[in-house]
Amino acid sequence: MKSEARVVVIGGGVVGASVLYHLTKSGWTDVLLIERGELTCGSTWHAAGGMHTINGDPNVAKLQQYTINLYQELERITGQSCGMHVTGGIMLAGTRERLDWLKMAKARGRYLGMELELISVEEAAKLFPLMNKRHFVGALFDPIEGHVDPWGVTQAYVKAAQAAGAEVVRHTRVLDLKARRDGSWDVITPGGNVHAEHVVNAAGLWAREVGRMVGLELPILAMEHQYLITEDIPALKGRNEQLHCIDFEGEIYTRQERGGMLLGTYERAGVPWSPITTPWDFAQSLLPNDLERIAPSLEVGFEHFPALGQVGIRKVVNGPFTFAPDGNPLVGPVRGLRNFWVACGVMAGFSQGGGVGLALSQWMVAGDPGADVWAMDVARYGDWATLGYTNAKVRENYSRRFRIRFPNEELPAARPLRTTSVYESLKAAHAVFGDYCGLEHALWFAPTAAEAREDITFHRSNAHPHVAAECRAVGEAVGLLEISSYGKFEVTGPAATEWLTHIMANRVPQVGRIALTPMLNERGKLIGDFTLCRVGAERLFLICTWAAEVYYRRWFERHPPPAGVTVRPCAMEYVGLSLAGPRARAVLQGLTRTDLSSSAFPFLSFRAMDVGMIPALVGRISFTGELGYEIWVTTEYQRALYELLSEAGRAHGLKLFGGRALNAMRIEKSFGSWAREYRPLYGPYEAGLGRFVDLNKGDFVGRAAALEEKQSGGVLRLTTFSVDAGDADASGDEPIWHDGKVVGWVTSGAYGHRVQRSLALGYIPRALATETEGFEIEIIGERRKATRAAAASYDPDGGRMRA
Ligand SMILES: Cc1cc2nc3c(=O)[nH]c(=O)nc-3n(C[C@H](O)[C@H](O)[C@H](O)COP(=O)(O)OP(=O)(O)OC[C@H]3O[C@@H](n4cnc5c(N)ncnc54)[C@H](O)[C@@H]3O)c2cc1C
């Protein structure tokens, strides 16, 4: 084994092998993979090898497509068979809701270039004769599903990497990792130490243990997973390549394996394996079968596919594999550690492993993953994702693997975890809560405790009239919203503005003022949208997306502030309440000596002031598009502030409102939000944020690319549509059609209660951004007429928020 390498990849499962291959493909060939046993001896060797393109996040779906298309290339380069069987697959719907879901999956596949086809039960039965038709109402056919040989795929990656110069060492366990001052690592093994510039944790079932070597607790848990293979089935005699099939209602996947069928299930009573530590002596091992646990799923399976129940079981496999709380991989550089990368929590290694390797290698070599990988970025989790939280969420996610997640559905596991001091008061006001980064926040308010629950549906829910009333109150009088779930940073020091000028695209505001600003990467793409509030000459309060806090901190480490500047995350130190609506000024003015008239405290002002007895920071801004104030206090004052504002608001018709109403109102204003309209896929001019990019202030990160985008106009345009919707509004990821072709996709949608029409925001090609007519948005399988709006639907000139 060599003693120096540019990269050491820890783990020779399918993921580590893919990372190794992709590093060589990206031009780094001085790379070493260290495996403690044989290649594949973790979770890889006993996998069923199934692969599919569909994923809840379209960007992960794209990487899955990439993975599946890669196998042929690997076979060509290495001559090593990947054991590919591209049989095609059907997804069976047993209910109308599931059929709606399949229609939506097909629609989403359209703009990803997938050839998915909705078929009838009759057609499905012709393709998959083992099914009992009477349990199903329709199906979706995907021609590029299939399975591979896990060992063959891993070998192919490794052989291709070795041919390009990579080294692979087996039977050598990495015992420890020691950081050097220059950011490089000493990788300690019984066979000697390796000095590496970078380390990749691709240790699969042991990723937590390798993380702990560097003080990291990764939110990962392994679950036991069982599949069985039946004896030969007479009806399959002479047939091979029987389609892959997912039966959502049975929570079963199945495919032909030799003369029998392989049947796996994600049972509701899933069991974690080794919840705290993974034993090192587990290699090429399986777990004892527990058919009783999956008996309820098998019962349904044998009813839905009777031929499977009529033969014996040849083999049962029970093996563990890892999940992150949301089921997507954990990939990328880890905040707080230099040159330490992860590629773990990959629960579908044969659909995702290639895309994970590609993204990570580009990130390491070129400094950017080259794609929008937010959905699998390790930075989406913070310290709140403890082992206990992970355990609860992974078990929930496992049990729901084949269940529908409705757009308005909030999942119950690990709740309530974080609450603010107004939680009980909001609950007493019949709030229906959502969970955001583990924090309970009000979605909407029901008139009575009995009505404080929401029907989960693709259509408008029972919340609709109540959200309408909240929007009406904000538009006509005044609303009160808790805004604690916004991310916050405090930046202090003599060179604070100099640093912010360098990393943000807009100019830093004057003392007492607010500026909105995108943050761009070097490619000029959006990696954040911030509200910069200047409290003093050397003190700024930054408001942003909380879910991206770790992501931003990692970026700040890459572009560190100069000596003397402190950047402090303080999301839960400052909590907040927002007043919005034409009566907002009257409510707040009654509680403060500070003159709130528009001349003294105009739109985009920010100031420390007392509200009643409470010291607060107040910004004149509102995401609702109304006259509004965001009031920030340290936690111990929030309850008193809530009571004070509620009491003072009573005479002005104050009503509580929640996240649902806020979302509808920001869409009426065509205001984008992070991870929806603003993602690293888009440039600021494409996203309509060009007015917040100051190209004249001097150099800043992403300026050259932003200038180029401004001059060229970019490729896409964020656009607002009015939609002739039925009783379902767009919710995101629906295709946008123009003249019979899919031309774009929806990023957000809602019913705009103040303008009384259904609205959607989405990206279309710039060339179409001047067209008004000819658009359609496909909602639950129906193409609905959509009209492009040239400006925001509500108060387009912004007079109300400046009033
Ligand atoms: C029963 C079952 C069925 C499955 N079916 C499918 C399927 O149909 N399709 C699909 O896509 N996925 C399936 N999976 C999931 C799939 O197996 C995983 O996604 C995949 O194996 C993850 O690969 P990995 O490389 O991340 O982890 P692993 O395979 O666990 O690899 C990690 C490697 O790192 C090594 N290692 C760990 N620590 C060290 C150390 N300190 N030093 C050196 N080496 C170390 C380990 O020995 C191991 O070889 C299934 C899993 C199971 C259990």
The ligand as an SDF file (V2000), in Angstrom:
LIG
                    3D

 53 58  0  0  0  0  0  0  0  0999 V2000
  -31.5840   -7.1200    1.4350 C   0  0  0  0  0  0  0  0  0  0  0  0
  -31.1740   -5.8850    0.6790 C   0  0  0  0  0  0  0  0  0  0  0  0
  -31.6690   -5.6500   -0.5900 C   0  0  0  0  0  0  0  0  0  0  0  0
  -31.2970   -4.5130   -1.2810 C   0  0  0  0  0  0  0  0  0  0  0  0
  -31.7870   -4.3140   -2.5330 N   0  0  0  0  0  0  0  0  0  0  0  0
  -31.3830   -3.2270   -3.2470 C   0  0  0  0  0  0  0  0  0  0  0  0
  -31.8440   -3.0270   -4.5730 C   0  0  0  0  0  0  0  0  0  0  0  0
  -32.6000   -3.8260   -5.1130 O   0  0  0  0  0  0  0  0  0  0  0  0
  -31.4140   -1.9330   -5.2430 N   0  0  0  0  0  0  0  0  0  0  0  0
  -30.5690   -1.0140   -4.6740 C   0  0  0  0  0  0  0  0  0  0  0  0
  -30.2110   -0.0430   -5.3260 O   0  0  0  0  0  0  0  0  0  0  0  0
  -30.1400   -1.1810   -3.4120 N   0  0  0  0  0  0  0  0  0  0  0  0
  -30.5130   -2.2460   -2.6930 C   0  0  0  0  0  0  0  0  0  0  0  0
  -30.0570   -2.4360   -1.4100 N   0  0  0  0  0  0  0  0  0  0  0  0
  -29.2510   -1.3560   -0.8170 C   0  0  0  0  0  0  0  0  0  0  0  0
  -27.8180   -1.4290   -1.2470 C   0  0  0  0  0  0  0  0  0  0  0  0
  -27.2920   -2.6270   -0.7920 O   0  0  0  0  0  0  0  0  0  0  0  0
  -27.0430   -0.2280   -0.6900 C   0  0  0  0  0  0  0  0  0  0  0  0
  -27.5970    0.9420   -1.2280 O   0  0  0  0  0  0  0  0  0  0  0  0
  -25.5770   -0.2660   -1.0500 C   0  0  0  0  0  0  0  0  0  0  0  0
  -25.0270   -1.5140   -0.7740 O   0  0  0  0  0  0  0  0  0  0  0  0
  -24.7940    0.7970   -0.2970 C   0  0  0  0  0  0  0  0  0  0  0  0
  -23.4480    0.6480   -0.6270 O   0  0  0  0  0  0  0  0  0  0  0  0
  -22.2990    1.3380    0.1910 P   0  0  0  0  0  0  0  0  0  0  0  0
  -21.0670    1.2230   -0.6330 O   0  0  0  0  0  0  0  0  0  0  0  0
  -22.7140    2.6890    0.6030 O   0  0  0  0  0  0  0  0  0  0  0  0
  -22.1710    0.5190    1.5500 O   0  0  0  0  0  0  0  0  0  0  0  0
  -21.5430   -0.8840    1.9070 P   0  0  0  0  0  0  0  0  0  0  0  0
  -21.8860   -1.9130    0.9100 O   0  0  0  0  0  0  0  0  0  0  0  0
  -21.9010   -1.1840    3.3150 O   0  0  0  0  0  0  0  0  0  0  0  0
  -19.9930   -0.6510    1.7560 O   0  0  0  0  0  0  0  0  0  0  0  0
  -19.1830   -0.0530    2.7270 C   0  0  0  0  0  0  0  0  0  0  0  0
  -17.8450   -0.7320    2.7070 C   0  0  0  0  0  0  0  0  0  0  0  0
  -16.9550   -0.0130    3.5320 O   0  0  0  0  0  0  0  0  0  0  0  0
  -16.1170   -0.9240    4.1810 C   0  0  0  0  0  0  0  0  0  0  0  0
  -15.6060   -0.2710    5.3900 N   0  0  0  0  0  0  0  0  0  0  0  0
  -16.3400    0.2450    6.3950 C   0  0  0  0  0  0  0  0  0  0  0  0
  -15.5440    0.7700    7.3400 N   0  0  0  0  0  0  0  0  0  0  0  0
  -14.2780    0.5990    6.9160 C   0  0  0  0  0  0  0  0  0  0  0  0
  -13.0300    0.9170    7.4800 C   0  0  0  0  0  0  0  0  0  0  0  0
  -12.9270    1.5190    8.6650 N   0  0  0  0  0  0  0  0  0  0  0  0
  -11.9260    0.5820    6.7880 N   0  0  0  0  0  0  0  0  0  0  0  0
  -12.0190   -0.0240    5.5900 C   0  0  0  0  0  0  0  0  0  0  0  0
  -13.1920   -0.3720    5.0130 N   0  0  0  0  0  0  0  0  0  0  0  0
  -14.3140   -0.0580    5.6820 C   0  0  0  0  0  0  0  0  0  0  0  0
  -17.0200   -2.0930    4.4880 C   0  0  0  0  0  0  0  0  0  0  0  0
  -16.3290   -3.2790    4.7120 O   0  0  0  0  0  0  0  0  0  0  0  0
  -17.8930   -2.1440    3.2400 C   0  0  0  0  0  0  0  0  0  0  0  0
  -17.4090   -3.0200    2.2600 O   0  0  0  0  0  0  0  0  0  0  0  0
  -30.4080   -3.5730   -0.6930 C   0  0  0  0  0  0  0  0  0  0  0  0
  -29.9080   -3.8250    0.5630 C   0  0  0  0  0  0  0  0  0  0  0  0
  -30.2820   -4.9640    1.2560 C   0  0  0  0  0  0  0  0  0  0  0  0
  -29.7230   -5.1810    2.6140 C   0  0  0  0  0  0  0  0  0  0  0  0
  1  2  1  0
  2  3  1  0
  2 52  2  0
  3  4  2  0
  4  5  1  0
  4 50  1  0
  5  6  2  0
  6  7  1  0
  6 13  1  0
  7  8  2  0
  7  9  1  0
  9 10  1  0
 10 11  2  0
 10 12  1  0
 12 13  2  0
 13 14  1  0
 14 15  1  0
 14 50  1  0
 15 16  1  0
 16 17  1  0
 16 18  1  0
 18 19  1  0
 18 20  1  0
 20 21  1  0
 20 22  1  0
 22 23  1  0
 23 24  1  0
 24 25  2  0
 24 26  1  0
 24 27  1  0
 27 28  1  0
 28 29  2  0
 28 30  1  0
 28 31  1  0
 31 32  1  0
 32 33  1  0
 33 34  1  0
 33 48  1  0
 34 35  1  0
 35 36  1  0
 35 46  1  0
 36 37  1  0
 36 45  1  0
 37 38  2  0
 38 39  1  0
 39 40  1  0
 39 45  2  0
 40 41  1  0
 40 42  2  0
 42 43  1  0
 43 44  2  0
 44 45  1  0
 46 47  1  0
 46 48  1  0
 48 49  1  0
 50 51  2  0
 51 52  1  0
 52 53  1  0
M  END
$$$$
